Amino acid sequence: MDEQQDKLELIASKTFKANPELVYIIDFLNKTLKYKHIMFGLTKERDKDEMTINIYEF
């Protein structure tokens, strides 16, 4: 496998007020758009009430 194929390229990032429903949205998007080589990630700041959505291309 080519090393270039193993890399994720961050194409967008956005922070929102924390909402537990975002987990379901990210899961839905990942399942729906996998064939387009797009992946979504979600992180939660423990000390803040914020979540960040990252969009990657692979």
PDB file with SEQRES, HELIX, SHEET and CRYST1 records, atoms N, CA, C and O in Angstrom:
SEQRES   1 A   58  MET ASP GLU GLN GLN ASP LYS LEU GLU LEU ILE ALA SER          
SEQRES   2 A   58  LYS THR PHE LYS ALA ASN PRO GLU LEU VAL TYR ILE ILE          
SEQRES   3 A   58  ASP PHE LEU ASN LYS THR LEU LYS TYR LYS HIS ILE MET          
SEQRES   4 A   58  PHE GLY LEU THR LYS GLU ARG ASP LYS ASP GLU MET THR          
SEQRES   5 A   58  ILE ASN ILE TYR GLU PHE                                      
HELIX    1 AA1 GLU A    3  ASP A    6  5                                   4    
HELIX    2 AA2 LEU A   22  LEU A   33  1                                  12    
HELIX    3 AA3 LYS A   34  LYS A   36  5                                   3    
SHEET    1 AA1 3 GLU A   9  LYS A  17  0                                        
SHEET    2 AA1 3 GLU A  50  GLU A  57 -1                                        
SHEET    3 AA1 3 ILE A  38  GLU A  45 -1                                        
CRYST1    1.000    1.000    1.000  90.00  90.00  90.00 P 1           1          
ATOM      1  N   MET A   1       0.836  -1.175   0.000  1.00  0.00           N  
ATOM      2  CA  MET A   1       0.000   0.000   0.000  1.00  0.00           C  
ATOM      3  C   MET A   1       0.886   1.245   0.000  1.00  0.00           C  
ATOM      4  O   MET A   1       1.867   1.301   0.740  1.00  0.00           O  
ATOM      5  N   ASP A   2       0.563   2.213  -0.794  1.00  0.00           N  
ATOM      6  CA  ASP A   2       1.306   3.447  -0.919  1.00  0.00           C  
ATOM      7  C   ASP A   2       1.127   4.293   0.342  1.00  0.00           C  
ATOM      8  O   ASP A   2       0.028   4.370   0.892  1.00  0.00           O  
ATOM      9  N   GLU A   3       2.208   4.925   0.796  1.00  0.00           N  
ATOM     10  CA  GLU A   3       2.156   5.751   2.008  1.00  0.00           C  
ATOM     11  C   GLU A   3       1.160   6.899   1.856  1.00  0.00           C  
ATOM     12  O   GLU A   3       0.514   7.284   2.831  1.00  0.00           O  
ATOM     13  N   GLN A   4       1.029   7.443   0.667  1.00  0.00           N  
ATOM     14  CA  GLN A   4       0.095   8.535   0.404  1.00  0.00           C  
ATOM     15  C   GLN A   4      -1.344   8.115   0.686  1.00  0.00           C  
ATOM     16  O   GLN A   4      -2.145   8.941   1.122  1.00  0.00           O  
ATOM     17  N   GLN A   5      -1.690   6.854   0.450  1.00  0.00           N  
ATOM     18  CA  GLN A   5      -3.047   6.365   0.670  1.00  0.00           C  
ATOM     19  C   GLN A   5      -3.370   6.226   2.146  1.00  0.00           C  
ATOM     20  O   GLN A   5      -4.545   6.184   2.510  1.00  0.00           O  
ATOM     21  N   ASP A   6      -2.364   6.154   3.008  1.00  0.00           N  
ATOM     22  CA  ASP A   6      -2.573   5.983   4.436  1.00  0.00           C  
ATOM     23  C   ASP A   6      -2.875   7.295   5.153  1.00  0.00           C  
ATOM     24  O   ASP A   6      -3.286   7.279   6.313  1.00  0.00           O  
ATOM     25  N   LYS A   7      -2.684   8.401   4.500  1.00  0.00           N  
ATOM     26  CA  LYS A   7      -2.802   9.702   5.150  1.00  0.00           C  
ATOM     27  C   LYS A   7      -4.212  10.262   5.065  1.00  0.00           C  
ATOM     28  O   LYS A   7      -4.906  10.119   4.058  1.00  0.00           O  
ATOM     29  N   LEU A   8      -4.613  10.906   6.158  1.00  0.00           N  
ATOM     30  CA  LEU A   8      -5.858  11.655   6.187  1.00  0.00           C  
ATOM     31  C   LEU A   8      -5.509  13.131   6.033  1.00  0.00           C  
ATOM     32  O   LEU A   8      -4.603  13.637   6.695  1.00  0.00           O  
ATOM     33  N   GLU A   9      -6.225  13.806   5.166  1.00  0.00           N  
ATOM     34  CA  GLU A   9      -5.996  15.232   4.977  1.00  0.00           C  
ATOM     35  C   GLU A   9      -7.164  15.987   5.597  1.00  0.00           C  
ATOM     36  O   GLU A   9      -8.312  15.814   5.188  1.00  0.00           O  
ATOM     37  N   LEU A  10      -6.866  16.819   6.577  1.00  0.00           N  
ATOM     38  CA  LEU A  10      -7.892  17.632   7.215  1.00  0.00           C  
ATOM     39  C   LEU A  10      -8.341  18.697   6.233  1.00  0.00           C  
ATOM     40  O   LEU A  10      -7.527  19.485   5.751  1.00  0.00           O  
ATOM     41  N   ILE A  11      -9.642  18.723   5.933  1.00  0.00           N  
ATOM     42  CA  ILE A  11     -10.139  19.714   4.975  1.00  0.00           C  
ATOM     43  C   ILE A  11     -11.036  20.762   5.628  1.00  0.00           C  
ATOM     44  O   ILE A  11     -11.284  21.811   5.033  1.00  0.00           O  
ATOM     45  N   ALA A  12     -11.530  20.499   6.847  1.00  0.00           N  
ATOM     46  CA  ALA A  12     -12.340  21.494   7.553  1.00  0.00           C  
ATOM     47  C   ALA A  12     -12.468  21.111   9.023  1.00  0.00           C  
ATOM     48  O   ALA A  12     -12.385  19.941   9.394  1.00  0.00           O  
ATOM     49  N   SER A  13     -12.671  22.133   9.843  1.00  0.00           N  
ATOM     50  CA  SER A  13     -12.841  21.921  11.275  1.00  0.00           C  
ATOM     51  C   SER A  13     -13.758  23.021  11.802  1.00  0.00           C  
ATOM     52  O   SER A  13     -13.618  24.182  11.418  1.00  0.00           O  
ATOM     53  N   LYS A  14     -14.697  22.660  12.681  1.00  0.00           N  
ATOM     54  CA  LYS A  14     -15.635  23.642  13.236  1.00  0.00           C  
ATOM     55  C   LYS A  14     -16.001  23.226  14.648  1.00  0.00           C  
ATOM     56  O   LYS A  14     -16.266  22.052  14.906  1.00  0.00           O  
ATOM     57  N   THR A  15     -16.017  24.185  15.565  1.00  0.00           N  
ATOM     58  CA  THR A  15     -16.339  23.934  16.962  1.00  0.00           C  
ATOM     59  C   THR A  15     -17.748  24.451  17.263  1.00  0.00           C  
ATOM     60  O   THR A  15     -18.140  25.534  16.829  1.00  0.00           O  
ATOM     61  N   PHE A  16     -18.500  23.639  18.023  1.00  0.00           N  
ATOM     62  CA  PHE A  16     -19.876  23.948  18.395  1.00  0.00           C  
ATOM     63  C   PHE A  16     -20.068  23.741  19.888  1.00  0.00           C  
ATOM     64  O   PHE A  16     -19.231  23.132  20.553  1.00  0.00           O  
ATOM     65  N   LYS A  17     -21.174  24.251  20.407  1.00  0.00           N  
ATOM     66  CA  LYS A  17     -21.566  23.936  21.771  1.00  0.00           C  
ATOM     67  C   LYS A  17     -21.807  22.425  21.837  1.00  0.00           C  
ATOM     68  O   LYS A  17     -22.394  21.849  20.921  1.00  0.00           O  
ATOM     69  N   ALA A  18     -21.356  21.789  22.915  1.00  0.00           N  
ATOM     70  CA  ALA A  18     -21.474  20.327  23.040  1.00  0.00           C  
ATOM     71  C   ALA A  18     -22.932  19.883  22.957  1.00  0.00           C  
ATOM     72  O   ALA A  18     -23.828  20.490  23.545  1.00  0.00           O  
ATOM     73  N   ASN A  19     -23.136  18.797  22.205  1.00  0.00           N  
ATOM     74  CA  ASN A  19     -24.460  18.212  22.045  1.00  0.00           C  
ATOM     75  C   ASN A  19     -24.263  16.717  21.812  1.00  0.00           C  
ATOM     76  O   ASN A  19     -23.628  16.332  20.831  1.00  0.00           O  
ATOM     77  N   PRO A  20     -24.795  15.864  22.695  1.00  0.00           N  
ATOM     78  CA  PRO A  20     -24.587  14.423  22.538  1.00  0.00           C  
ATOM     79  C   PRO A  20     -25.168  13.856  21.235  1.00  0.00           C  
ATOM     80  O   PRO A  20     -24.755  12.780  20.802  1.00  0.00           O  
ATOM     81  N   GLU A  21     -26.092  14.541  20.619  1.00  0.00           N  
ATOM     82  CA  GLU A  21     -26.691  14.075  19.357  1.00  0.00           C  
ATOM     83  C   GLU A  21     -25.694  14.142  18.201  1.00  0.00           C  
ATOM     84  O   GLU A  21     -25.877  13.463  17.190  1.00  0.00           O  
ATOM     85  N   LEU A  22     -24.647  14.947  18.337  1.00  0.00           N  
ATOM     86  CA  LEU A  22     -23.656  15.057  17.258  1.00  0.00           C  
ATOM     87  C   LEU A  22     -22.998  13.711  16.953  1.00  0.00           C  
ATOM     88  O   LEU A  22     -22.600  13.460  15.815  1.00  0.00           O  
ATOM     89  N   VAL A  23     -22.883  12.855  17.950  1.00  0.00           N  
ATOM     90  CA  VAL A  23     -22.289  11.527  17.745  1.00  0.00           C  
ATOM     91  C   VAL A  23     -23.079  10.756  16.684  1.00  0.00           C  
ATOM     92  O   VAL A  23     -22.487  10.101  15.826  1.00  0.00           O  
ATOM     93  N   TYR A  24     -24.392  10.829  16.739  1.00  0.00           N  
ATOM     94  CA  TYR A  24     -25.240  10.115  15.777  1.00  0.00           C  
ATOM     95  C   TYR A  24     -25.139  10.722  14.389  1.00  0.00           C  
ATOM     96  O   TYR A  24     -25.185  10.006  13.388  1.00  0.00           O  
ATOM     97  N   ILE A  25     -25.004  12.027  14.327  1.00  0.00           N  
ATOM     98  CA  ILE A  25     -24.863  12.703  13.028  1.00  0.00           C  
ATOM     99  C   ILE A  25     -23.541  12.316  12.377  1.00  0.00           C  
ATOM    100  O   ILE A  25     -23.500  12.020  11.183  1.00  0.00           O  
ATOM    101  N   ILE A  26     -22.461  12.316  13.154  1.00  0.00           N  
ATOM    102  CA  ILE A  26     -21.146  11.950  12.626  1.00  0.00           C  
ATOM    103  C   ILE A  26     -21.148  10.505  12.141  1.00  0.00           C  
ATOM    104  O   ILE A  26     -20.600  10.211  11.078  1.00  0.00           O  
ATOM    105  N   ASP A  27     -21.754   9.604  12.900  1.00  0.00           N  
ATOM    106  CA  ASP A  27     -21.853   8.197  12.497  1.00  0.00           C  
ATOM    107  C   ASP A  27     -22.612   8.064  11.181  1.00  0.00           C  
ATOM    108  O   ASP A  27     -22.182   7.340  10.283  1.00  0.00           O  
ATOM    109  N   PHE A  28     -23.732   8.758  11.066  1.00  0.00           N  
ATOM    110  CA  PHE A  28     -24.533   8.744   9.837  1.00  0.00           C  
ATOM    111  C   PHE A  28     -23.720   9.256   8.647  1.00  0.00           C  
ATOM    112  O   PHE A  28     -23.723   8.640   7.582  1.00  0.00           O  
ATOM    113  N   LEU A  29     -23.028  10.379   8.827  1.00  0.00           N  
ATOM    114  CA  LEU A  29     -22.229  10.948   7.741  1.00  0.00           C  
ATOM    115  C   LEU A  29     -21.106  10.014   7.320  1.00  0.00           C  
ATOM    116  O   LEU A  29     -20.853   9.849   6.127  1.00  0.00           O  
ATOM    117  N   ASN A  30     -20.429   9.400   8.285  1.00  0.00           N  
ATOM    118  CA  ASN A  30     -19.341   8.475   7.945  1.00  0.00           C  
ATOM    119  C   ASN A  30     -19.848   7.276   7.154  1.00  0.00           C  
ATOM    120  O   ASN A  30     -19.215   6.861   6.183  1.00  0.00           O  
ATOM    121  N   LYS A  31     -20.978   6.719   7.558  1.00  0.00           N  
ATOM    122  CA  LYS A  31     -21.532   5.567   6.846  1.00  0.00           C  
ATOM    123  C   LYS A  31     -22.018   5.954   5.449  1.00  0.00           C  
ATOM    124  O   LYS A  31     -21.884   5.179   4.502  1.00  0.00           O  
ATOM    125  N   THR A  32     -22.577   7.147   5.329  1.00  0.00           N  
ATOM    126  CA  THR A  32     -23.163   7.586   4.067  1.00  0.00           C  
ATOM    127  C   THR A  32     -22.121   8.042   3.052  1.00  0.00           C  
ATOM    128  O   THR A  32     -22.289   7.814   1.854  1.00  0.00           O  
ATOM    129  N   LEU A  33     -21.050   8.681   3.510  1.00  0.00           N  
ATOM    130  CA  LEU A  33     -20.099   9.309   2.592  1.00  0.00           C  
ATOM    131  C   LEU A  33     -18.759   8.588   2.480  1.00  0.00           C  
ATOM    132  O   LEU A  33     -17.819   9.116   1.885  1.00  0.00           O  
ATOM    133  N   LYS A  34     -18.665   7.397   3.044  1.00  0.00           N  
ATOM    134  CA  LYS A  34     -17.424   6.633   2.983  1.00  0.00           C  
ATOM    135  C   LYS A  34     -16.968   6.419   1.532  1.00  0.00           C  
ATOM    136  O   LYS A  34     -15.777   6.506   1.235  1.00  0.00           O  
ATOM    137  N   TYR A  35     -17.901   6.146   0.649  1.00  0.00           N  
ATOM    138  CA  TYR A  35     -17.558   5.883  -0.753  1.00  0.00           C  
ATOM    139  C   TYR A  35     -16.968   7.110  -1.447  1.00  0.00           C  
ATOM    140  O   TYR A  35     -16.328   6.978  -2.491  1.00  0.00           O  
ATOM    141  N   LYS A  36     -17.172   8.295  -0.885  1.00  0.00           N  
ATOM    142  CA  LYS A  36     -16.614   9.534  -1.448  1.00  0.00           C  
ATOM    143  C   LYS A  36     -15.242   9.851  -0.845  1.00  0.00           C  
ATOM    144  O   LYS A  36     -14.661  10.899  -1.129  1.00  0.00           O  
ATOM    145  N   HIS A  37     -14.724   8.931  -0.004  1.00  0.00           N  
ATOM    146  CA  HIS A  37     -13.421   9.082   0.642  1.00  0.00           C  
ATOM    147  C   HIS A  37     -13.383  10.297   1.568  1.00  0.00           C  
ATOM    148  O   HIS A  37     -12.389  11.019   1.640  1.00  0.00           O  
ATOM    149  N   ILE A  38     -14.495  10.496   2.271  1.00  0.00           N  
ATOM    150  CA  ILE A  38     -14.622  11.558   3.263  1.00  0.00           C  
ATOM    151  C   ILE A  38     -14.887  10.898   4.608  1.00  0.00           C  
ATOM    152  O   ILE A  38     -15.686   9.967   4.703  1.00  0.00           O  
ATOM    153  N   MET A  39     -14.207  11.389   5.660  1.00  0.00           N  
ATOM    154  CA  MET A  39     -14.403  10.850   7.000  1.00  0.00           C  
ATOM    155  C   MET A  39     -14.576  12.010   7.972  1.00  0.00           C  
ATOM    156  O   MET A  39     -13.912  13.040   7.849  1.00  0.00           O  
ATOM    157  N   PHE A  40     -15.467  11.834   8.931  1.00  0.00           N  
ATOM    158  CA  PHE A  40     -15.749  12.858   9.919  1.00  0.00           C  
ATOM    159  C   PHE A  40     -15.260  12.395  11.285  1.00  0.00           C  
ATOM    160  O   PHE A  40     -15.376  11.218  11.627  1.00  0.00           O  
ATOM    161  N   GLY A  41     -14.717  13.317  12.054  1.00  0.00           N  
ATOM    162  CA  GLY A  41     -14.276  13.023  13.409  1.00  0.00           C  
ATOM    163  C   GLY A  41     -14.927  13.995  14.372  1.00  0.00           C  
ATOM    164  O   GLY A  41     -15.308  15.102  13.990  1.00  0.00           O  
ATOM    165  N   LEU A  42     -15.053  13.578  15.621  1.00  0.00           N  
ATOM    166  CA  LEU A  42     -15.682  14.417  16.638  1.00  0.00           C  
ATOM    167  C   LEU A  42     -14.860  14.336  17.918  1.00  0.00           C  
ATOM    168  O   LEU A  42     -14.556  13.247  18.403  1.00  0.00           O  
ATOM    169  N   THR A  43     -14.507  15.484  18.453  1.00  0.00           N  
ATOM    170  CA  THR A  43     -13.791  15.523  19.728  1.00  0.00           C  
ATOM    171  C   THR A  43     -14.557  16.428  20.689  1.00  0.00           C  
ATOM    172  O   THR A  43     -15.218  17.383  20.284  1.00  0.00           O  
ATOM    173  N   LYS A  44     -14.445  16.095  21.974  1.00  0.00           N  
ATOM    174  CA  LYS A  44     -15.098  16.904  23.006  1.00  0.00           C  
ATOM    175  C   LYS A  44     -14.039  17.445  23.946  1.00  0.00           C  
ATOM    176  O   LYS A  44     -13.179  16.707  24.426  1.00  0.00           O  
ATOM    177  N   GLU A  45     -14.111  18.733  24.200  1.00  0.00           N  
ATOM    178  CA  GLU A  45     -13.224  19.370  25.161  1.00  0.00           C  
ATOM    179  C   GLU A  45     -13.758  19.074  26.560  1.00  0.00           C  
ATOM    180  O   GLU A  45     -14.881  19.458  26.888  1.00  0.00           O  
ATOM    181  N   ARG A  46     -12.974  18.403  27.375  1.00  0.00           N  
ATOM    182  CA  ARG A  46     -13.424  18.018  28.718  1.00  0.00           C  
ATOM    183  C   ARG A  46     -13.658  19.217  29.618  1.00  0.00           C  
ATOM    184  O   ARG A  46     -14.604  19.223  30.406  1.00  0.00           O  
ATOM    185  N   ASP A  47     -12.806  20.235  29.513  1.00  0.00           N  
ATOM    186  CA  ASP A  47     -12.919  21.389  30.394  1.00  0.00           C  
ATOM    187  C   ASP A  47     -13.841  22.482  29.846  1.00  0.00           C  
ATOM    188  O   ASP A  47     -14.096  23.476  30.526  1.00  0.00           O  
ATOM    189  N   LYS A  48     -14.330  22.304  28.644  1.00  0.00           N  
ATOM    190  CA  LYS A  48     -15.250  23.270  28.027  1.00  0.00           C  
ATOM    191  C   LYS A  48     -16.502  22.522  27.590  1.00  0.00           C  
ATOM    192  O   LYS A  48     -16.499  21.295  27.488  1.00  0.00           O  
ATOM    193  N   ASP A  49     -17.542  23.248  27.338  1.00  0.00           N  
ATOM    194  CA  ASP A  49     -18.776  22.644  26.843  1.00  0.00           C  
ATOM    195  C   ASP A  49     -18.814  22.768  25.320  1.00  0.00           C  
ATOM    196  O   ASP A  49     -19.747  23.330  24.746  1.00  0.00           O  
ATOM    197  N   GLU A  50     -17.749  22.216  24.669  1.00  0.00           N  
ATOM    198  CA  GLU A  50     -17.611  22.331  23.217  1.00  0.00           C  
ATOM    199  C   GLU A  50     -17.232  21.001  22.584  1.00  0.00           C  
ATOM    200  O   GLU A  50     -16.582  20.152  23.194  1.00  0.00           O  
ATOM    201  N   MET A  51     -17.661  20.855  21.348  1.00  0.00           N  
ATOM    202  CA  MET A  51     -17.280  19.694  20.529  1.00  0.00           C  
ATOM    203  C   MET A  51     -16.778  20.241  19.189  1.00  0.00           C  
ATOM    204  O   MET A  51     -17.278  21.246  18.682  1.00  0.00           O  
ATOM    205  N   THR A  52     -15.784  19.558  18.633  1.00  0.00           N  
ATOM    206  CA  THR A  52     -15.228  19.971  17.347  1.00  0.00           C  
ATOM    207  C   THR A  52     -15.441  18.860  16.329  1.00  0.00           C  
ATOM    208  O   THR A  52     -15.122  17.698  16.579  1.00  0.00           O  
ATOM    209  N   ILE A  53     -15.984  19.235  15.185  1.00  0.00           N  
ATOM    210  CA  ILE A  53     -16.150  18.317  14.058  1.00  0.00           C  
ATOM    211  C   ILE A  53     -14.993  18.556  13.095  1.00  0.00           C  
ATOM    212  O   ILE A  53     -14.739  19.689  12.686  1.00  0.00           O  
ATOM    213  N   ASN A  54     -14.293  17.482  12.737  1.00  0.00           N  
ATOM    214  CA  ASN A  54     -13.228  17.541  11.742  1.00  0.00           C  
ATOM    215  C   ASN A  54     -13.659  16.742  10.530  1.00  0.00           C  
ATOM    216  O   ASN A  54     -14.260  15.677  10.662  1.00  0.00           O  
ATOM    217  N   ILE A  55     -13.354  17.251   9.358  1.00  0.00           N  
ATOM    218  CA  ILE A  55     -13.662  16.558   8.113  1.00  0.00           C  
ATOM    219  C   ILE A  55     -12.345  16.245   7.420  1.00  0.00           C  
ATOM    220  O   ILE A  55     -11.511  17.124   7.204  1.00  0.00           O  
ATOM    221  N   TYR A  56     -12.178  14.969   7.076  1.00  0.00           N  
ATOM    222  CA  TYR A  56     -10.945  14.495   6.456  1.00  0.00           C  
ATOM    223  C   TYR A  56     -11.253  13.878   5.086  1.00  0.00           C  
ATOM    224  O   TYR A  56     -12.343  13.363   4.838  1.00  0.00           O  
ATOM    225  N   GLU A  57     -10.256  13.951   4.217  1.00  0.00           N  
ATOM    226  CA  GLU A  57     -10.301  13.251   2.935  1.00  0.00           C  
ATOM    227  C   GLU A  57      -9.207  12.193   2.984  1.00  0.00           C  
ATOM    228  O   GLU A  57      -8.100  12.455   3.453  1.00  0.00           O  
ATOM    229  N   PHE A  58      -9.525  10.989   2.496  1.00  0.00           N  
ATOM    230  CA  PHE A  58      -8.530   9.922   2.486  1.00  0.00           C  
ATOM    231  C   PHE A  58      -8.465   9.253   1.143  1.00  0.00           C  
ATOM    232  O   PHE A  58      -7.677   8.326   0.953  1.00  0.00           O  
TER     233      PHE A  58                                                      
END                                                                             
